Amino acid sequence: MEHVVLDFAKDLGIDLSKPSQLESHQVNDNTAIMYSGKYHIIGEIVEGEVDGWDIILGEHCFSLTDEMDQVPIMMDGPIIEISFEVVLPWVLESNILI
């Protein structure tokens, strides 16, 4: 499934390692982590509406949003905001100290 997400991001010009915003929260009785955040890309929506675009790829959900509160200053031109959420299992042993 990872290759589907990677291909999707590549097609849209998203560098998955560089979100504009990233948050994480423990969920499911601390057995999983939900990551959420936003990516910003330069471009325009040429067809359809912001509210009508949700893509689910396995555990990953991508949506167009229009909050635009975390846009990097260096971006110039029309900007598209793509929000994401993914829930992944916690894989580290709980007794490990960081």
Secondary structure as GFF3:
##gff-version 3
##sequence-region A 1 98
A	DSSP	alpha_helix	2	12	.	.	.	ID=ss1
A	DSSP	beta_strand	21	27	.	.	.	ID=ss2
A	DSSP	beta_strand	32	42	.	.	.	ID=ss3
A	DSSP	three_ten_helix	50	52	.	.	.	ID=ss4
A	DSSP	beta_strand	54	57	.	.	.	ID=ss5
A	DSSP	beta_strand	60	65	.	.	.	ID=ss6
A	DSSP	beta_strand	79	89	.	.	.	ID=ss7
###
